[in-house]
Amino acid sequence: MTTNHQIQPLTSKELDYIVDCISNESMLAKHCAAAAAASQNHALQQALLGFVSRHEQHLNTLVDSLQTHSSIAPAQPPQ
């Protein structure tokens, strides 16, 4: 049995969800960076900077996913 792994276009609901996730990951990275900058505790700063890195990785994964799907996205009529 063979499996077809073609990428299907994302639905508008899926696109909205990804956009919300991108916004959330960006906000979380910024909050963690601000908290790290304000903290006097070195261990806490390091943990928060680790969270910044992780949120940035998530953000990049989401953006890459959108870019992968952009080539198969249906064309939108001009408004």
N, C-alpha and C positions, 0 to 999 in steps of 0.2 A: 504494500500500500504506500503510495506516495502522498506527501503533504505539500500543498501549495501555500507558500508563505508570501504571497503578494501583499503589498501594503495597500490598505483600503483608505480612501479619503476620510478625514475626520468629520464628524458631524458638528454642527454649530454648538451643540451642548458640550461636546468634548473640547472644542476650541475655547469656549468660555471657561471651562474648568481649568484648562492649561494656563490661560491668561491669568486667572485668579491665583493659581499656584505660583506662577512667576512673580506676581505682585507680592504674595505672602513671603516667598523665599527672599526676595530683595529686602523687604521690610525687616525680616528676622535677622538677616546678615547685618543690616545697618544698626539695629538695636543692640546686637551682640558686640559690634565694633565700638559703639558709643559706651556701652557698659564696661568693656575692657579698657578703654581709654580713661574712664573715670575711676577705675578700681585701683586701690593701693596694694592689693594682695596679688603677688606674682603668680601664685598657683591658679587663682581665679582668672587672672588675665589670660594665662595660657589656655585654660579650658574654654574661655569665651572666644579666643582667637581660633581655636579648633572648631568651634561651632560656626564661626564666620566662614571658615574654609569649607565646611560641610554644606552650609546653605548655598555658597557660591557654586559648589559642585552640582547640587540639585538644580540650581538655576540654569547652569550650562547644559545639563541633561535635558531639561524642558525645552530650552531654546533649540538645541540640536534636534530634538524630536519634531519641533515645528518646521525646522528647515528641511528635514527629511521628507515631511509630508507636503511641503510647498510645491514640489515638482508635480505632484498628482492632484493638487487641489483644483476643484472646479473653478473655472473662470467666473468672476462676478460681473454682471452687467454694469455699465457705468450708471452713476446716479445723477 
